[in-house]
Amino acid sequence: MFQDKEIVSDYLAGLNASLTGYAHMITQSNNSELRQALIQLRNQDESRQRTLYSYALQKGYYQPAAPASEEVVQQLKSQLTQEQ
């Protein structure tokens, strides 16, 4: 029998995979109605993912990485700005 932690982890993995798939489909869609439908589906999955992430965090099923230092954030911003 699956435990709550395993179910949450599996569902999160599925949602993350679907979000990646939506990103690819949206960028390649030439039909505006299809594109809008995909965007709506992606937004719904993003909302589900955030809710489930918050639940996993609250239950201690997920431990996020330590926040980046301000120096690292500024370096990354600088690099991204230069690449554009």
N, C-alpha and C positions, 0 to 999 in steps of 0.2 A: 504494500500500500504506500502511495506517495505521501510524503510529509508536506506541510504547508510551504515550507521553504523551497522544496523542490518544484512545487507547482508554480510558485511565484517566479522562481528563476527561469523555468521553462517558458512561461507566458511572456516574461520580459524579453527573453531571447527571440521569441517569435515576433513580438512587436518591433524589436530593433531590426530584425531582418525585413519585415514588411516595410518599414520606413525607408530602408535602403532601396528596396525595390520600387517604391513609389517615386523616390527621387530620380531614379533612372527613367522610369516611364514618363514622368512629367516633363523632363527635359527633352525627351524624344517625341513627344506627342505633337502632331501637327493639327489635330482636330481640337478646336477651342472648347467644345462641349465636353469632350472626353478629358481634356486637360483640367477643366474646372471640377469634374467629378472626381478625378484622381486627387486633386488638391484637397477637396472636402474629405475624402477617405483618409488621406495622410494626416490632416488636421485632427480628425477623430482619433486616429491611432496615437498621435502625439499626446493628446489629452489623456488617453488610457495609459500610455507609457508613463507619463508624469505622475498620475494617480498611483499606479502600481509601484513606481520608484519610491514615492513618499511612504507608502505602506511598508515596503521592504526596509527602508531606512529606519522607520519607527520600530519595526520588529527586530532590528539588528541583523537582518538577513544580508544586508549590503553595507559595506564600509567604503565610503568614497575616498579617493586619493586626497592627500593633503593639498590645501590650496597653494597655488603658485605664488611666489614672492612678487612684489611690485616690480622688482628689477626684471624678472623673467617676463612678466606681462608686457612691460615697456619694450623689451628687446623683440618680442614676437610682433607687437604692433609695428615697430620700426621696420622689421623684415617684410611684413605683409604690405606695408605702405610702399616700400621700395620696389617690390615685385609688380605692383600695379602700374 
